[in-house]
Amino acid sequence: MRDRTRFKTGLACTCTAALCCLTPILVVALGAVGLSAAVGWLDYVLLPILAVSAGITIHAAIRLGRMKRRVRTTLDADLS
């Protein structure tokens, strides 16, 4: 997977997991469907998903930064 795609995917997953963890969107949705018994287990699922997707986003951002720095260094060396 390319770094830009990995970054975009990680960012989307992080935002989605943060919305479900920090706001009662998922609790209301599960209650409306009739699955409110699963609300007690949400923290065991959503918090690791949030941590993993944030890690993927950070890793991809670091790799993108290194790639851009490498391209700039190569361009500067070619122009000199």
Summary of the structure (lengths in Angstrom):
residues: 80
radius of gyration: 18.9
end to end distance: 33.5
largest distance: 67.2
contacts: 192
relative contact order: 0.16
helix: 91%
strand: 0%
